């Protein structure tokens, strides 16, 4: 029986979108093999309630990837909404959800 793909969620500052785009290229092979699905805020459809869409995908993800940079910590939305929820989910689901921090340098 084939496992469903792991759901990946990108949390990043928009100033680091180019890094997210590059990392996504590396994950493409895993997506094509059906091992992962990748979600980021660029997939929010026009007219959708973006904060609700982000919250829903954040909670349903198996792996949350933080692209950590100075802009990441300057983002009020990330600090207030994504970071605390992701860390709480990781603690609550003890090993079923993972948070991975990727340090972004320039």
C-alpha positions in Angstrom: 0.0 0.0 0.0 1.4 3.3 -1.1 1.7 6.1 1.6 0.1 9.4 0.8 2.7 12.2 0.1 4.0 14.2 2.9 2.6 17.7 2.9 5.3 20.4 3.1 4.6 24.0 4.0 7.0 26.9 3.4 7.1 29.8 5.9 9.3 32.6 4.5 9.6 36.3 4.2 8.7 37.5 0.7 12.2 39.0 0.4 13.4 35.4 0.4 11.1 34.2 -2.3 14.0 33.5 -4.6 15.4 31.1 -2.0 12.1 29.4 -1.7 11.9 29.1 -5.5 15.4 27.5 -5.6 14.6 25.0 -2.9 11.3 24.1 -4.6 13.4 23.1 -7.7 15.3 20.7 -5.6 12.1 19.2 -4.2 10.6 18.8 -7.7 11.8 15.2 -8.1 10.1 14.2 -4.8 6.9 15.8 -6.0 7.0 14.0 -9.4 7.5 10.7 -7.5 4.5 11.5 -5.4 6.5 11.5 -2.2 5.7 15.1 -1.2 3.3 18.0 -2.0 4.6 21.5 -1.5 2.5 24.5 -0.5 3.3 28.1 -0.2 1.3 31.3 -0.1 1.8 31.8 -3.9 -0.8 29.1 -4.4 -3.6 31.1 -2.7 -6.3 31.7 -5.3 -7.4 35.3 -5.9 -10.3 36.3 -3.7 -9.5 33.7 -1.1 -9.0 34.7 2.5 -5.2 34.4 2.6 -4.8 34.2 6.4 -7.3 31.4 6.6 -5.7 29.6 3.7 -2.3 29.8 5.4 -3.6 28.6 8.7 -5.4 25.7 7.2 -2.3 24.5 5.2 0.0 25.1 8.1 -2.2 22.9 10.4 -2.5 20.1 7.8 1.2 20.0 6.9 3.5 17.2 7.9 6.6 19.2 7.5 6.9 23.0 8.0 10.0 24.6 6.5 11.1 27.9 7.9 13.4 29.9 5.7 15.1 31.9 8.4 16.6 35.3 7.6 16.6 38.8 9.1 13.4 39.4 7.1 11.8 36.3 8.5 12.1 37.7 12.0 11.0 41.1 10.9 7.7 39.7 9.5 5.0 40.5 12.1 2.7 37.9 10.4 5.3 35.1 10.7 6.1 36.0 14.3 2.5 36.3 15.4 0.8 33.6 13.3 3.1 31.0 11.7 5.9 30.6 14.1 3.9 30.0 17.3 1.4 27.7 15.5 4.1 25.6 13.9 6.0 25.1 17.1 2.8 24.3 19.0 1.9 21.7 16.4 5.3 20.1 16.6 5.1 19.7 20.3 1.4 18.5 20.2 2.0 15.9 17.6 5.4 14.7 19.0 7.1 13.3 15.9 4.2 13.3 13.5 4.9 16.9 12.5 8.4 18.3 11.9 9.7 21.9 11.8 12.8 22.4 9.8 14.7 25.6 9.9 16.9 26.6 6.9 19.2 29.5 7.5 19.1 31.9 4.6 22.2 34.1 4.0 23.0 36.8 1.5 
